[in-house]
Amino acid sequence: MKKFNKSTATVLSVVLSIILLVGVIFSFVPMKFGTKSWKSFAGTIGMSSDITGGLYGEFNIKTENPSDDDIVSSLNKIKDVFEQDGYKNVNVYAIGKEKIRIETGYSKSSRTYAETYNKIASVAVGAFSLRTTYEVEEKTISVIGSEAVKSVKVYTNNETNYLTVKFNKVGEAQYKYLCDNAESGSIYIALGDYAQQISIAGLASYSEFTLSDANYDSLIELKDNIILGCMKVELDAASYDINTMSASLTTGESSSSPEFASYARSTVLVVMLSALLTVVVLLIAYLAVRFGFYALVTFITLVTNATLFVIILNLIPSVELGLSSFVVLIIGISIIYTYAYQFAGNVKKEYAEGKSLSASLESAYKKSFASVLISNLMLFAGSLLLIAFSFGEITSAAIVFAICAFLSLFTNLALIPFIVKICISYGNFGFKLFMLKKRLDFSMGSEDADKEAE
């Protein structure tokens, strides 16, 4: 294996370091540039699961620069909509001031996939800013503000379904004012997505009004639209994402909070990331004990692979990482560095047989080439077949495996040999790289040996 001269090796080291540093920053570090922000490539990777225990929905916030109080108020209204309909395992979060995320579980015994999906989708239908006026039949309807609504309930009494809107003191005053100033025996009011003419004859209280309907589901939908329509934050009804996720990806308790995404606290995600980190740390530690500075080469390739993996994944937006994808990723990393370990082991073996460092590196590379190429091409081909004949999260896992097979080829046939060539260009560091003991007779080339003998 031919080495570079020191000046070339230094230039290559600096260039590679700059490229890797820039890649890591843009792949993993979120940044702000004035009013614009960069979430990083990693921050845009979708999370899902092949264990379909729940659904999540992400909605874009249309309101410009909403206050934290308005966001929290809206989060609580969304949470109320789900909890009042029997959803107990719901998490509602704001992702900055740009998105609202809803996570909820479902099961065959209680909530079906379709019911949960439609419930989340209803948020987009009902949620828009409360209008100050509402034109119906050329009459301006008076609006009772969202701050005036205390609660909206749906219940059944004597086989009749009712919806009751209760007001706080502010609402009572507004409702009374509308009734006292009505030009006829009725008033028009608008609450969220609800607008109707209401008779004031025989009105017993200004604290609430009640409607009845034979269809219970219609009243539930109306209740949701009133609550969501009274939100102070407007959501984009034309652009939102709903997808499956593991039920264990939620924290298991209903909560709402700004500036926090629940999947960042996912127990399963933390476990999987911890397992991935453990594999990496053990790998680096073992290689450091066994081969010395070769562990540094491995670490550099790990960082490079992580950056490339994130960038490649962003080029395939349909892929969402889930439990099976993480398992495949751990297996893929193990495969990549199994071959890297074999290469370092072959170098030591060849050197122990009396070959020079250069000849040992060349021989080890040649011995590794065929097995790396054939096995990873087979893995890549198998992944492509699985991608072609699978669907959902299994397809995502197959794509992750295909990426790992590609990275294995790149790492073992190009990246590691290239970094090793740079390292051995600095004289004795080539021997330290694999914890080899320098020998006069075999370790150096013939010209260096003659000079040493003189």
ROMAR-950175 format. One record per residue (C-alpha): residue number from 1; residue in three letters; x, y, z. Coordinates in pm, 1 decimal. Layout:
N
FIDREN pos code       c1       c2       c3
FIDREN NUM  Ala        X        Y        Z
...
% end
This chain:
454
FIDREN pos code       c1       c2       c3
FIDREN   1  Met      0.0      0.0      0.0
FIDREN   2  Lys    169.0    318.6   -120.4
FIDREN   3  Lys    175.6    608.8    122.3
FIDREN   4  Phe    147.5    981.8     51.8
FIDREN   5  Asn    429.6   1222.7    114.9
FIDREN   6  Lys    390.4   1418.1    438.8
FIDREN   7  Ser    282.6   1745.9    278.6
FIDREN   8  Thr     11.7   1573.8     72.4
FIDREN   9  Ala   -103.5   1378.4    377.3
FIDREN  10  Thr   -127.2   1701.7    578.8
FIDREN  11  Val   -332.2   1876.9    309.8
FIDREN  12  Leu   -563.4   1577.5    277.5
FIDREN  13  Ser   -604.8   1562.0    656.8
FIDREN  14  Val   -704.3   1928.9    674.5
FIDREN  15  Val   -945.4   1903.9    379.4
FIDREN  16  Leu  -1111.9   1589.4    514.9
FIDREN  17  Ser  -1139.7   1742.6    862.8
FIDREN  18  Ile  -1312.5   2052.4    724.3
FIDREN  19  Ile  -1552.9   1846.3    511.0
FIDREN  20  Leu  -1635.0   1618.3    804.0
FIDREN  21  Leu  -1682.7   1910.4   1044.5
FIDREN  22  Val  -1918.6   2091.9    805.7
FIDREN  23  Gly  -2108.2   1768.4    740.9
FIDREN  24  Val  -2150.1   1697.4   1113.0
FIDREN  25  Ile  -2266.1   2053.1   1188.3
FIDREN  26  Phe  -2531.7   2059.6    917.6
FIDREN  27  Ser  -2636.9   1699.4    985.4
FIDREN  28  Phe  -2676.6   1717.4   1362.7
FIDREN  29  Val  -2668.2   2079.1   1485.4
FIDREN  30  Pro  -2981.5   2300.1   1461.7
FIDREN  31  Met  -2897.5   2665.2   1392.5
FIDREN  32  Lys  -3064.2   3003.3   1358.4
FIDREN  33  Phe  -2979.6   3270.4   1102.3
FIDREN  34  Gly  -3179.7   3577.3   1198.7
FIDREN  35  Thr  -3544.9   3496.7   1137.4
FIDREN  36  Lys  -3459.5   3173.3    955.4
FIDREN  37  Ser  -3367.3   2846.0   1121.1
FIDREN  38  Trp  -3193.4   2523.4   1020.6
FIDREN  39  Lys  -3331.2   2212.9   1192.1
FIDREN  40  Ser  -3037.5   1997.6   1076.8
FIDREN  41  Phe  -3076.4   1691.2    855.6
FIDREN  42  Ala  -3121.1   1468.3   1160.7
FIDREN  43  Gly  -3399.9   1692.6   1290.1
FIDREN  44  Thr  -3611.0   1629.0    981.5
FIDREN  45  Ile  -3594.3   1247.6    991.2
FIDREN  46  Gly  -3939.6   1098.8   1045.3
FIDREN  47  Met  -4007.4    861.7   1335.4
FIDREN  48  Ser  -4251.7    574.0   1308.6
FIDREN  49  Ser  -4281.6    207.7   1403.2
FIDREN  50  Asp  -4380.5   -130.5   1265.1
FIDREN  51  Ile  -4558.4   -192.2   1597.3
FIDREN  52  Thr  -4867.7      9.0   1514.4
FIDREN  53  Gly  -4982.7     89.3   1865.5
FIDREN  54  Gly  -5063.7    452.0   1802.5
FIDREN  55  Leu  -5082.3    744.1   1564.4
FIDREN  56  Tyr  -4929.0   1087.4   1556.7
FIDREN  57  Gly  -5036.6   1398.7   1371.2
FIDREN  58  Glu  -4826.4   1707.9   1303.0
FIDREN  59  Phe  -4998.0   2034.1   1210.2
FIDREN  60  Asn  -4831.5   2351.8   1086.5
FIDREN  61  Ile  -4913.5   2669.7   1279.2
FIDREN  62  Lys  -5038.9   2947.1   1048.3
FIDREN  63  Thr  -5054.0   3221.0   1312.5
FIDREN  64  Glu  -4745.7   3440.9   1291.7
FIDREN  65  Asn  -4542.3   3465.7   1613.3
FIDREN  66  Pro  -4809.7   3333.0   1851.3
FIDREN  67  Ser  -4749.5   3391.2   2221.4
FIDREN  68  Asp  -4663.8   3102.1   2453.1
FIDREN  69  Asp  -4991.9   3157.6   2637.9
FIDREN  70  Asp  -5192.3   3125.6   2315.3
FIDREN  71  Ile  -5002.4   2808.3   2222.1
FIDREN  72  Val  -5055.2   2649.3   2565.1
FIDREN  73  Ser  -5424.2   2743.7   2557.1
FIDREN  74  Ser  -5462.3   2580.6   2214.9
FIDREN  75  Leu  -5272.5   2268.2   2325.0
FIDREN  76  Asn  -5506.7   2228.3   2620.8
FIDREN  77  Lys  -5814.8   2266.0   2399.4
FIDREN  78  Ile  -5688.1   1991.9   2168.1
FIDREN  79  Lys  -5613.7   1769.1   2465.6
FIDREN  80  Asp  -5964.5   1833.7   2601.4
FIDREN  81  Val  -6118.7   1729.7   2269.3
FIDREN  82  Phe  -5949.9   1389.3   2289.7
FIDREN  83  Glu  -5995.9   1329.9   2661.7
FIDREN  84  Gln  -6365.6   1417.1   2654.3
FIDREN  85  Asp  -6408.0   1155.4   2383.2
FIDREN  86  Gly  -6243.8    887.1   2597.9
FIDREN  87  Tyr  -5882.4    908.5   2474.5
FIDREN  88  Lys  -5673.7    888.2   2791.7
FIDREN  89  Asn  -5328.1    828.0   2648.3
FIDREN  90  Val  -5283.7   1154.3   2460.1
FIDREN  91  Asn  -4981.1   1381.5   2434.4
FIDREN  92  Val  -5004.6   1723.5   2273.0
FIDREN  93  Tyr  -4690.9   1928.4   2215.7
FIDREN  94  Ala  -4570.3   2238.2   2039.1
FIDREN  95  Ile  -4256.2   2201.1   1830.4
FIDREN  96  Gly  -4122.4   2553.2   1860.9
FIDREN  97  Lys  -4379.4   2794.1   1726.8
FIDREN  98  Glu  -4403.2   2614.4   1396.7
FIDREN  99  Lys  -4592.9   2290.2   1462.8
FIDREN 100  Ile  -4830.8   2118.3   1699.0
FIDREN 101  Arg  -4790.3   1743.1   1742.3
FIDREN 102  Ile  -5058.1   1506.0   1871.6
FIDREN 103  Glu  -4978.9   1149.2   1979.9
FIDREN 104  Thr  -5242.3    899.4   2085.0
FIDREN 105  Gly  -5271.1    523.2   2118.7
FIDREN 106  Tyr  -5537.3    289.1   1988.4
FIDREN 107  Ser  -5617.6    -79.6   2023.3
FIDREN 108  Lys  -5851.9   -333.5   1870.4
FIDREN 109  Ser  -6054.9   -352.2   2192.7
FIDREN 110  Ser  -6118.8     21.8   2224.3
FIDREN 111  Arg  -6019.1    263.1   1947.8
FIDREN 112  Thr  -5962.9    135.8   1597.9
FIDREN 113  Tyr  -5703.0    269.1   1358.9
FIDREN 114  Ala  -5971.5    442.8   1149.8
FIDREN 115  Glu  -6136.8    606.1   1452.2
FIDREN 116  Thr  -5807.5    738.7   1583.0
FIDREN 117  Tyr  -5698.5    857.9   1239.3
FIDREN 118  Asn  -6026.5   1043.0   1182.7
FIDREN 119  Lys  -6009.1   1198.3   1528.6
FIDREN 120  Ile  -5665.1   1341.5   1460.7
FIDREN 121  Ala  -5771.0   1453.6   1112.1
FIDREN 122  Ser  -6071.2   1635.9   1263.0
FIDREN 123  Val  -5828.1   1875.8   1430.2
FIDREN 124  Ala  -5734.3   2011.3   1088.7
FIDREN 125  Val  -6101.7   2049.1    993.8
FIDREN 126  Gly  -6212.9   2225.9   1309.6
FIDREN 127  Ala  -5911.1   2431.0   1401.8
FIDREN 128  Phe  -5899.4   2785.0   1271.6
FIDREN 129  Ser  -5884.6   3128.4   1429.5
FIDREN 130  Leu  -6205.2   3254.5   1589.3
FIDREN 131  Arg  -6366.7   3500.0   1352.9
FIDREN 132  Thr  -6487.5   3834.3   1484.0
FIDREN 133  Thr  -6779.4   3838.6   1242.1
FIDREN 134  Tyr  -6961.4   3569.0   1050.9
FIDREN 135  Glu  -7180.2   3639.4    749.3
FIDREN 136  Val  -7487.0   3417.3    706.9
FIDREN 137  Glu  -7788.2   3518.7    500.0
FIDREN 138  Glu  -7658.9   3875.1    488.1
FIDREN 139  Lys  -7681.0   3908.5    865.7
FIDREN 140  Thr  -7380.9   3961.8   1088.5
FIDREN 141  Ile  -7373.5   3700.4   1358.0
FIDREN 142  Ser  -7251.2   3807.6   1699.3
FIDREN 143  Val  -6950.0   3614.4   1821.3
FIDREN 144  Ile  -6893.5   3503.1   2176.5
FIDREN 145  Gly  -6518.2   3495.5   2221.4
FIDREN 146  Ser  -6319.2   3183.2   2300.7
FIDREN 147  Glu  -6216.7   3332.7   2634.1
FIDREN 148  Ala  -6584.2   3324.9   2732.6
FIDREN 149  Val  -6635.4   2947.7   2695.4
FIDREN 150  Lys  -6596.4   2745.8   3013.2
FIDREN 151  Ser  -6679.4   2401.5   2876.4
FIDREN 152  Val  -6860.3   2213.9   2598.8
FIDREN 153  Lys  -7019.6   1881.5   2691.9
FIDREN 154  Val  -7214.9   1612.7   2506.3
FIDREN 155  Tyr  -7437.8   1376.6   2703.2
FIDREN 156  Thr  -7744.6   1155.6   2672.8
FIDREN 157  Asn  -8056.2   1183.1   2888.1
FIDREN 158  Asn  -8369.5    971.1   2839.4
FIDREN 159  Glu  -8240.0    849.7   2503.9
FIDREN 160  Thr  -8202.3   1208.2   2382.6
FIDREN 161  Asn  -7859.1   1351.5   2296.7
FIDREN 162  Tyr  -7764.7   1699.5   2412.6
FIDREN 163  Leu  -7480.5   1945.9   2366.7
FIDREN 164  Thr  -7435.4   2212.1   2634.1
FIDREN 165  Val  -7205.9   2513.3   2610.7
FIDREN 166  Lys  -7129.0   2665.1   2949.6
FIDREN 167  Phe  -6996.3   3020.0   2983.2
FIDREN 168  Asn  -6781.8   3183.6   3246.3
FIDREN 169  Lys  -6869.4   3529.9   3382.1
FIDREN 170  Val  -6734.0   3700.2   3072.9
FIDREN 171  Gly  -6945.0   3474.4   2854.9
FIDREN 172  Glu  -7255.4   3527.5   3065.7
FIDREN 173  Ala  -7219.6   3903.5   3025.2
FIDREN 174  Gln  -7174.1   3873.1   2646.5
FIDREN 175  Tyr  -7464.3   3631.0   2612.3
FIDREN 176  Lys  -7693.3   3849.9   2822.8
FIDREN 177  Tyr  -7596.9   4157.6   2620.9
FIDREN 178  Leu  -7682.5   3979.4   2294.2
FIDREN 179  Cys  -8019.7   3864.0   2427.7
FIDREN 180  Asp  -8108.2   4203.5   2577.6
FIDREN 181  Asn  -8034.5   4380.7   2251.6
FIDREN 182  Ala  -8198.5   4129.7   2018.2
FIDREN 183  Glu  -8430.2   4291.1   1762.5
FIDREN 184  Ser  -8645.3   3980.0   1743.6
FIDREN 185  Gly  -8709.9   3675.4   1956.2
FIDREN 186  Ser  -8384.1   3511.8   1856.1
FIDREN 187  Ile  -8013.2   3578.6   1813.6
FIDREN 188  Tyr  -7740.2   3450.4   1585.9
FIDREN 189  Ile  -7420.7   3344.3   1757.8
FIDREN 190  Ala  -7095.9   3193.8   1633.5
FIDREN 191  Leu  -6862.2   2977.0   1836.2
FIDREN 192  Gly  -6568.1   2836.8   1650.4
FIDREN 193  Asp  -6706.4   2641.1   1356.4
FIDREN 194  Tyr  -7060.1   2662.6   1493.9
FIDREN 195  Ala  -7313.0   2925.7   1395.2
FIDREN 196  Gln  -7685.8   2908.6   1455.0
FIDREN 197  Gln  -7997.6   3106.6   1528.6
FIDREN 198  Ile  -8108.9   3053.9   1888.1
FIDREN 199  Ser  -8448.9   3142.0   2032.0
FIDREN 200  Ile  -8436.5   3349.0   2352.1
FIDREN 201  Ala  -8796.2   3276.8   2447.1
FIDREN 202  Gly  -8817.6   3115.7   2787.9
FIDREN 203  Leu  -8442.6   3148.6   2840.5
FIDREN 204  Ala  -8379.4   3052.4   3203.2
FIDREN 205  Ser  -8006.4   3126.7   3232.4
FIDREN 206  Tyr  -7733.0   3321.6   3059.1
FIDREN 207  Ser  -7467.0   3082.1   3183.0
FIDREN 208  Glu  -7528.3   2820.0   2913.4
FIDREN 209  Phe  -7731.5   2706.5   2617.5
FIDREN 210  Thr  -7827.2   2354.7   2511.4
FIDREN 211  Leu  -7893.0   2188.2   2176.2
FIDREN 212  Ser  -8030.2   1842.7   2102.7
FIDREN 213  Asp  -7979.9   1607.6   1810.0
FIDREN 214  Ala  -8078.0   1249.4   1738.1
FIDREN 215  Asn  -7728.6   1177.9   1604.6
FIDREN 216  Tyr  -7476.4   1152.1   1886.2
FIDREN 217  Asp  -7175.7   1157.3   1651.2
FIDREN 218  Ser  -7295.3   1483.9   1497.2
FIDREN 219  Leu  -7299.8   1647.4   1840.5
FIDREN 220  Ile  -6949.9   1514.0   1915.4
FIDREN 221  Glu  -6825.6   1662.8   1588.2
FIDREN 222  Leu  -6999.3   1992.2   1667.0
FIDREN 223  Lys  -6848.6   1995.2   2017.1
FIDREN 224  Asp  -6499.2   1939.5   1875.8
FIDREN 225  Asn  -6545.4   2211.6   1616.3
FIDREN 226  Ile  -6660.8   2459.3   1878.9
FIDREN 227  Ile  -6363.6   2384.1   2103.9
FIDREN 228  Leu  -6108.5   2373.8   1822.1
FIDREN 229  Gly  -6263.0   2672.1   1648.0
FIDREN 230  Cys  -6214.7   2873.2   1965.8
FIDREN 231  Met  -5840.4   2809.6   1960.8
FIDREN 232  Lys  -5627.0   3121.8   1958.0
FIDREN 233  Val  -5370.9   2956.6   1731.2
FIDREN 234  Glu  -5466.5   2887.9   1370.9
FIDREN 235  Leu  -5353.8   2560.6   1211.3
FIDREN 236  Asp  -5300.6   2492.8    843.2
FIDREN 237  Ala  -5591.2   2265.8    747.8
FIDREN 238  Ala  -5440.7   2194.2    404.2
FIDREN 239  Ser  -5100.7   2069.0    518.3
FIDREN 240  Tyr  -5053.3   1812.6    794.3
FIDREN 241  Asp  -4897.1   1469.8    849.6
FIDREN 242  Ile  -5053.9   1164.8   1016.8
FIDREN 243  Asn  -4867.6    837.0   1057.4
FIDREN 244  Thr  -4837.9    526.5   1274.7
FIDREN 245  Met  -4611.9    498.4   1575.2
FIDREN 246  Ser  -4551.0    262.6   1863.4
FIDREN 247  Ala  -4777.8    320.6   2162.1
FIDREN 248  Ser  -4467.5    302.4   2379.2
FIDREN 249  Leu  -4322.4    601.7   2193.3
FIDREN 250  Thr  -4555.6    819.6   2401.1
FIDREN 251  Thr  -4485.9    906.4   2764.0
FIDREN 252  Gly  -4806.9    733.2   2872.2
FIDREN 253  Glu  -4968.1   1036.2   3035.0
FIDREN 254  Ser  -5180.5   1316.1   2895.8
FIDREN 255  Ser  -4985.9   1638.9   2895.7
FIDREN 256  Ser  -4927.7   1955.5   2698.0
FIDREN 257  Ser  -4623.0   2173.9   2677.2
FIDREN 258  Pro  -4469.9   2429.7   2440.2
FIDREN 259  Glu  -4119.7   2393.5   2298.3
FIDREN 260  Phe  -4117.7   2016.6   2352.1
FIDREN 261  Ala  -4172.6   1713.7   2130.1
FIDREN 262  Ser  -4266.9   1397.2   2313.2
FIDREN 263  Tyr  -4085.9   1160.0   2083.4
FIDREN 264  Ala  -3763.7   1318.5   2210.7
FIDREN 265  Arg  -3848.6   1159.7   2548.4
FIDREN 266  Ser  -3971.0    831.2   2410.6
FIDREN 267  Thr  -3874.9    543.6   2636.4
FIDREN 268  Val  -3832.3    307.5   2342.6
FIDREN 269  Leu  -3637.1    564.5   2140.5
FIDREN 270  Val  -3406.2    633.4   2434.6
FIDREN 271  Val  -3351.2    258.5   2481.6
FIDREN 272  Met  -3274.3    209.6   2111.3
FIDREN 273  Leu  -3039.3    508.5   2099.3
FIDREN 274  Ser  -2871.6    386.3   2418.7
FIDREN 275  Ala  -2827.9     39.9   2264.1
FIDREN 276  Leu  -2681.7    197.8   1951.2
FIDREN 277  Leu  -2444.7    414.3   2157.2
FIDREN 278  Thr  -2343.9    112.9   2368.0
FIDREN 279  Val  -2253.9    -87.1   2057.3
FIDREN 280  Val  -2042.4    203.8   1930.1
FIDREN 281  Val  -1863.5    262.5   2263.6
FIDREN 282  Leu  -1786.6   -107.7   2313.5
FIDREN 283  Leu  -1664.9   -133.2   1956.1
FIDREN 284  Ile  -1427.4    162.6   1992.2
FIDREN 285  Ala  -1306.0     42.7   2334.7
FIDREN 286  Tyr  -1232.1   -310.0   2209.5
FIDREN 287  Leu  -1047.7   -185.9   1901.2
FIDREN 288  Ala   -845.2     54.7   2118.1
FIDREN 289  Val   -732.9   -232.8   2343.5
FIDREN 290  Arg   -669.6   -470.5   2053.8
FIDREN 291  Phe   -513.9   -239.0   1794.2
FIDREN 292  Gly   -441.4     95.8   1958.2
FIDREN 293  Phe   -478.0    399.0   1733.9
FIDREN 294  Tyr   -678.7    200.8   1480.2
FIDREN 295  Ala   -972.7    279.5   1711.1
FIDREN 296  Leu   -926.2    645.7   1611.7
FIDREN 297  Val   -959.4    550.9   1245.4
FIDREN 298  Thr  -1274.2    356.7   1331.1
FIDREN 299  Phe  -1418.9    653.1   1521.3
FIDREN 300  Ile  -1357.2    885.4   1226.2
FIDREN 301  Thr  -1532.7    640.9    993.0
FIDREN 302  Leu  -1823.0    607.4   1240.2
FIDREN 303  Val  -1876.4    983.8   1242.2
FIDREN 304  Thr  -1847.1    990.4    863.1
FIDREN 305  Asn  -2096.8    705.5    825.2
FIDREN 306  Ala  -2342.5    868.3   1066.5
FIDREN 307  Thr  -2327.5   1190.6    865.0
FIDREN 308  Leu  -2367.6   1011.5    531.5
FIDREN 309  Phe  -2651.4    798.6    671.2
FIDREN 310  Val  -2847.6   1105.4    783.5
FIDREN 311  Ile  -2790.1   1286.8    453.6
FIDREN 312  Ile  -2891.8    982.7    245.2
FIDREN 313  Leu  -3200.9    931.4    460.4
FIDREN 314  Asn  -3305.7   1290.2    392.9
FIDREN 315  Leu  -3291.2   1218.5     20.8
FIDREN 316  Ile  -3558.5    951.4     79.3
FIDREN 317  Pro  -3834.0   1139.7    270.1
FIDREN 318  Ser  -4069.4    840.0    262.8
FIDREN 319  Val  -3844.5    650.5    507.2
FIDREN 320  Glu  -3931.0    682.6    875.6
FIDREN 321  Leu  -3714.3    527.6   1144.0
FIDREN 322  Gly  -3894.4    288.5   1375.3
FIDREN 323  Leu  -3809.6      0.3   1605.2
FIDREN 324  Ser  -3725.1   -246.2   1328.5
FIDREN 325  Ser  -3519.2     20.9   1149.7
FIDREN 326  Phe  -3312.3     79.8   1462.6
FIDREN 327  Val  -3253.0   -293.4   1505.9
FIDREN 328  Val  -3141.8   -317.1   1141.8
FIDREN 329  Leu  -2918.1    -12.5   1190.9
FIDREN 330  Ile  -2743.2   -176.2   1487.0
FIDREN 331  Ile  -2693.1   -494.3   1282.9
FIDREN 332  Gly  -2565.9   -287.5    989.5
FIDREN 333  Ile  -2307.5   -109.2   1204.3
FIDREN 334  Ser  -2194.5   -444.3   1344.2
FIDREN 335  Ile  -2146.6   -577.9    990.0
FIDREN 336  Ile  -1951.3   -271.2    877.7
FIDREN 337  Tyr  -1704.0   -291.2   1163.9
FIDREN 338  Thr  -1675.4   -667.3   1165.8
FIDREN 339  Tyr  -1497.8   -632.3    832.4
FIDREN 340  Ala  -1297.8   -338.9    968.3
FIDREN 341  Tyr  -1185.7   -562.4   1256.3
FIDREN 342  Gln  -1092.4   -840.3   1013.8
FIDREN 343  Phe   -877.7   -599.4    813.2
FIDREN 344  Ala   -684.8   -486.6   1121.9
FIDREN 345  Gly   -646.6   -847.9   1235.8
FIDREN 346  Asn   -511.1   -950.7    895.0
FIDREN 347  Val   -256.3   -668.3    908.6
FIDREN 348  Lys   -122.1   -799.6   1238.8
FIDREN 349  Lys   -121.6  -1155.4   1109.9
FIDREN 350  Glu     66.8  -1067.5    791.6
FIDREN 351  Tyr    315.6   -858.0    985.4
FIDREN 352  Ala    374.7  -1142.3   1232.7
FIDREN 353  Glu    461.7  -1366.1    938.9
FIDREN 354  Gly    754.2  -1139.7    858.6
FIDREN 355  Lys    618.2   -901.3    597.5
FIDREN 356  Ser    689.0   -529.8    602.4
FIDREN 357  Leu    419.0   -287.5    715.6
FIDREN 358  Ser    345.3   -181.3    359.5
FIDREN 359  Ala    325.2   -540.6    237.7
FIDREN 360  Ser    108.6   -638.9    535.6
FIDREN 361  Leu   -137.1   -358.4    461.0
FIDREN 362  Glu   -151.3   -449.5     94.0
FIDREN 363  Ser   -199.4   -821.0    162.3
FIDREN 364  Ala   -465.5   -758.0    430.8
FIDREN 365  Tyr   -658.6   -530.9    195.4
FIDREN 366  Lys   -651.2   -788.7    -85.2
FIDREN 367  Lys   -768.2  -1066.2    147.4
FIDREN 368  Ser  -1057.6   -852.3    274.7
FIDREN 369  Phe  -1161.7   -720.4    -66.6
FIDREN 370  Ala  -1342.2  -1027.4   -202.6
FIDREN 371  Ser  -1539.8  -1109.0    113.3
FIDREN 372  Val  -1640.2   -744.9    166.6
FIDREN 373  Leu  -1747.0   -697.4   -193.9
FIDREN 374  Ile  -1940.4  -1023.6   -240.4
FIDREN 375  Ser  -2116.8  -1031.0     98.3
FIDREN 376  Asn  -2223.0   -666.4     91.6
FIDREN 377  Leu  -2342.1   -685.9   -267.4
FIDREN 378  Met  -2554.6   -984.8   -165.7
FIDREN 379  Leu  -2692.6   -790.6    132.3
FIDREN 380  Phe  -2762.9   -493.8    -94.0
FIDREN 381  Ala  -2940.9   -713.1   -350.0
FIDREN 382  Gly  -3144.2   -882.7    -76.3
FIDREN 383  Ser  -3243.6   -542.4     60.2
FIDREN 384  Leu  -3361.2   -430.7   -284.1
FIDREN 385  Leu  -3579.0   -742.0   -316.5
FIDREN 386  Leu  -3730.1   -678.8     25.7
FIDREN 387  Ile  -3795.6   -315.8    -69.7
FIDREN 388  Ala  -3972.2   -428.7   -386.0
FIDREN 389  Phe  -4201.0   -682.1   -215.3
FIDREN 390  Ser  -4267.5   -524.3    126.3
FIDREN 391  Phe  -4457.0   -222.3    252.9
FIDREN 392  Gly  -4472.8     17.9    546.4
FIDREN 393  Glu  -4210.7      4.2    817.1
FIDREN 394  Ile  -4059.0   -316.5    676.1
FIDREN 395  Thr  -3975.9   -124.6    359.4
FIDREN 396  Ser  -3813.0    146.9    570.3
FIDREN 397  Ala  -3605.7   -115.9    753.2
FIDREN 398  Ala  -3500.7   -270.6    420.5
FIDREN 399  Ile  -3392.2     70.5    290.0
FIDREN 400  Val  -3188.9    125.1    607.8
FIDREN 401  Phe  -3021.8   -213.4    553.6
FIDREN 402  Ala  -2944.9   -122.3    191.2
FIDREN 403  Ile  -2783.8    203.5    308.3
FIDREN 404  Cys  -2576.0      8.6    561.7
FIDREN 405  Ala  -2459.6   -233.8    290.2
FIDREN 406  Phe  -2352.1     61.2     74.5
FIDREN 407  Leu  -2172.6    225.0    368.6
FIDREN 408  Ser  -1996.2   -105.2    444.6
FIDREN 409  Leu  -1859.6   -118.9     91.4
FIDREN 410  Phe  -1754.9    246.9    104.6
FIDREN 411  Thr  -1597.9    219.4    451.6
FIDREN 412  Asn  -1399.3    -99.5    405.9
FIDREN 413  Leu  -1296.4    -67.4     42.6
FIDREN 414  Ala  -1229.4    306.7     27.1
FIDREN 415  Leu  -1252.1    509.8    349.0
FIDREN 416  Ile  -1045.9    298.1    591.6
FIDREN 417  Pro   -763.6    227.6    339.2
FIDREN 418  Phe   -753.6    599.7    252.4
FIDREN 419  Ile   -722.8    710.2    616.9
FIDREN 420  Val   -464.0    438.6    685.1
FIDREN 421  Lys   -256.2    563.9    388.9
FIDREN 422  Ile   -262.7    912.9    539.1
FIDREN 423  Cys   -158.2    775.9    881.7
FIDREN 424  Ile    133.7    568.1    754.7
FIDREN 425  Ser    263.2    872.9    569.2
FIDREN 426  Tyr    381.4   1008.2    907.0
FIDREN 427  Gly    657.0    753.6    962.1
FIDREN 428  Asn    644.9    559.2   1288.7
FIDREN 429  Phe    275.7    639.7   1342.0
FIDREN 430  Gly    203.9    365.9   1089.9
FIDREN 431  Phe    340.0    109.0   1335.3
FIDREN 432  Lys    159.2    263.6   1631.8
FIDREN 433  Leu   -164.4    250.0   1435.2
FIDREN 434  Phe   -190.3   -128.7   1474.0
FIDREN 435  Met     27.0   -163.7   1787.9
FIDREN 436  Leu    307.0   -321.3   1582.2
FIDREN 437  Lys    664.2   -340.6   1704.7
FIDREN 438  Lys    903.1   -185.0   1457.2
FIDREN 439  Arg   1155.4   -434.2   1314.1
FIDREN 440  Leu   1472.0   -346.9   1127.8
FIDREN 441  Asp   1464.8   -646.9    898.7
FIDREN 442  Phe   1103.5   -657.2    792.0
FIDREN 443  Ser    927.4   -336.2    895.1
FIDREN 444  Met   1101.8    -96.8    658.3
FIDREN 445  Gly   1164.4    -88.5    291.6
FIDREN 446  Ser   1508.8   -195.9    162.7
FIDREN 447  Glu   1639.5    161.4    126.5
FIDREN 448  Asp   1537.8    253.4    481.8
FIDREN 449  Ala   1689.5    -69.4    614.8
FIDREN 450  Asp   2025.3      0.5    443.6
FIDREN 451  Lys   2037.7    352.0    591.9
FIDREN 452  Glu   1957.0    218.1    938.2
FIDREN 453  Ala   2230.0    -47.7    909.8
FIDREN 454  Glu   2489.9    214.6    816.3
% end
